[in-house]
Every structure is written in structure tokens, then in C-alpha cells.
Amino acid sequence: MAEYSYELKIPLARVAVLIGKGGSVKKDIEDATGTKLQIDSAEGDVFITGEDALGLYTAREVITAVGRGFNPELAKLLLRQDYASEQIDIEDYAKTKKHEIRVRGRVIGAEGKARKVIEELTECHISVYGKTITIIGELEGVTMCKRAIEKLLGGSQHSGVYRWLEKQRKEMKRKRAISQFE
């Protein structure tokens, strides 16, 4: 059987979170994905090896989510087949450092209100960390959440984005109800 490997880098501030108390988070990821993790805590380099390409990919997704600010329990949702993650680069929407801070603030909102509302309406989890915004949730919700965040980053009004999300959510619930009867 061929052995695959992957290497990625996470912020030094997130290394201890990835390892966990007594290596518990690292071990959980290894056990759940059938991979082996080597973590260079001085550099933030993570080496993933394993024989299962899907396990390797899943481990990479979970590690990336932890590196992007998610707590390990939320990141481990990505172990489930019906969950996905999406990452948005704030720099794609902001031309200057000042503009970057402003658009990041638009997504978070006063006291985290905007982020909370979007999370509730899409049933997703959002992490705004550094120059990225990362989303974890079920595929349909992640797609909606990403579009909503992109609208905010593009300058759309919060109220308009919320209305759009509420409409999308109703439609999603309607489709779920119909599919239950088929």
C-alpha cells in the first residue's frame, strides 16, 4: 500500500491548540483519520502521513480549521461526511490595511452581532482569524454563508444580507420538508 504525505503550516499561536492537553487533540485526529501527525512546534509545520488519501485530506481540513481559529471540537465536525469548510481571503476584498480592518469589522459586527446572525441563519460556524474568514457547516449552509459574507465584504447593507439569508433559509427548509415526503 502506498503511503501519502502532506505538509502544511499553521500559526505558532495555534500549535498548542492543535496538540491539545497531553496530545489529546492530535491523537483524536490521528485515530479518526488513520493518519500520523508530526508537529514542529517551533515552526508551526505539520506533517501528515497515511495510506488513505481521504483520511489524509480530512486530517488536513481539520488541522487547517484549527489553524484558522476554530476550537478543535468545531474543527472535528469536518470528520463528518456531510460537513465542509470554506475559506475567504479578506485581502481579495480590501486594498489597504485600514480597509482590511473595516471589512473584517463588517463581518463580525458590533459585539459580534453580524457574525452571530449569519451563523444562526445558515447553521454554520464562522472564524475570523488574521486575513481569513473560515466557515464550517453542512454544504448547503456553507454555500449560503459564503455568499452572505462575500456580499458584506463587497459593501452590501447588513439588513439586505439578512433578508436574503432569511429567504434562502425558508427555501432550504421547504426543500428539506418536500424531500422528507418523497
Secondary structure, DSSP 8 states (H G I E B T S, - for coil): ---EEEEEE--HHHHHHHH-GGGHHHHHHHHHHTEEEEEETTTTEEEEEES-HHHHHHHHHHHHHHHTT--HHHHGGGGSTTEEEEEEEGGGT-SSHHHHHHHHHHHH-GGGHHHHHHHHHHT-EEEEETTEEEEEEEHHHHHHHHHHHHHHHTT--HHHHHHHHHHHHHHHHHHHHHHHH-
